[in-house]
Amino acid sequence: QSALTQPASVSGSPGQSITISCTGTSSDVGGYNYVSWYQQHPGKAPKLMIYDVSNRPSGVSNRFSGSKSGNTASLTISGLQAEDEADYYCSSYTSSSTPGWVFGGGTKLTVL
Amino acid sequence: QVQLQESGPGLVKPSETLSLTCAVSGYSISSGYYWGWIRQPPGKGLEWIGSIYHSGSTYYNPSLKSRVTISVDTSKNQFSLKLSSVTAADTAVYYCARDKRGYSGYDFDYWGQGTLVTVSS
């Protein structure tokens, strides 16, 4: 189970939109519609933002959206706000060797 | 509201066994869902360790499988992690979380606050 690939950092100005990519394989991202995204502020636990590729849990802003094409999933944040500055992790269900989870390396979002 | 709380020693000696417990409130483990452990070394990303069902069925990350045991105590509504033969590379914040696989989604929807475990003599 190899980690999913994310860019180390992205940045954007308030009000702009940014997209974070998450690349895996046909054994994880490409094989299942079970990609989730987590937001993590410093010293805090991760918070679920998107599940099953494009679904938002109750209470998560509709500025957050997810999509997938082939082995690559994406998280888009529109109307960037200062409080969006955080680390973002993607995760995918996988059954390559055992039914479980693989995470991306994380992306640091900086709001300029 | 589902809440999870990790507990256990914050310092473990090399070659010894790391033991943590996750107490669940607001939901009965016996009612369903998997329950998992995830860790995060300082300044690094997340790594899934393993998950357990209330029946005791487990799945482990293949890279840690030989050293990991996860168990559940439904009478106390808690589950536990044991990681044997630890080294400095096992120093991390350890999180417990609800593993929703198959229950209206595939994700970790509730997380504990995390507990830092340092491996050092």
Interface residues (C-beta under 8 A of the other chain):
Chain A: Q1 A3 Y32 Y34 S36 Y38 K44 A45 P46 K47 L48 Y51 D52 N55 P57 Y89 S91 Y93 S97 T98 P99 G100 W101 V102 F103 G104 G105 G106
Chain B: G36 I38 G45 L46 E47 W48 G50 S51 Y59 Y60 N61 P62 S63 K65 Y95 D99 K100 R101 G105 Y106 D107 F108 D109 W111 G112 Q113 G114
